[in-house]
Amino acid sequence: MVVRRRRRRVFHRRKICRFCADSSLKIDYKDPKTLRYFVTERGKIIPRRISGNCAKHQ
């Protein structure tokens, strides 16, 4: 007799764009401290679903 196990689905809470939430934050290409969180070591932009940015601030 084959026993099938159900897999539980994991729901992740959607990240909120930190630039929309706090209007005092500005994105500037000359500020490496803030850009470090949104760019990989090789210089590739991290996807929206991982970084949590909205389309406007991506």
Number of C-alpha atoms within 10 A of each C-alpha: 3 4 5 6 6 6 6 6 6 6 6 6 6 9 13 12 17 14 16 14 9 9 8 7 11 12 11 10 9 8 10 10 10 14 14 12 11 18 15 11 7 6 9 9 15 15 12 15 10 10 17 17 19 15 8 8 13 15
